[in-house]
């Protein structure tokens, strides 16, 4: 294993998000983050006030947008769902649903390109071998765009996993990118305007 891969694997395992590492460590990390979030919400009453959040964000200028974009790219690399982040963005910026959708799609574009570009470096094609995988790889390469698009539209399926599978199957970028963008734009627009109609 190269030093770069080894340091990346150590970084991910330190975060408690190793895919083949300590399962209890990962659960403990998420439980700790959840408890810290709940303690902050219960201990600091301002955090429960939507006006406080909107005043904080309004005075910050461009920084909240850049932070949300960076978090979306980090979610893609760590294979964490970014839909809660899109919903949080819609709550933080209720008057600007178009900008929230644009931010979400820029984040999707960055993460999709990141996944596709690093598929060879991550050696995702080594995870599955054999004749069945080769058949699936050929099918995905030729006809996988509609399946990937539908996968990205489903709110309960992790979009990044579909992107990783398509990238591991070496789906061409000209089919991969439109499928991801169309599917994610439908999902994000539905989530943003659906949340807006509830508020």
Secondary structure as UniProt FT lines:
FT   HELIX           3..14
FT   TURN            15..16
FT   HELIX           23..43
FT   HELIX           45..48
FT   HELIX           50..58
FT   TURN            59..62
FT   HELIX           63..77
FT   TURN            78..79
FT   HELIX           83..92
FT   TURN            93..95
FT   HELIX           97..122
FT   HELIX           124..126
FT   HELIX           131..153
FT   TURN            155..156
FT   HELIX           159..168
FT   TURN            169..170
FT   HELIX           173..198
//
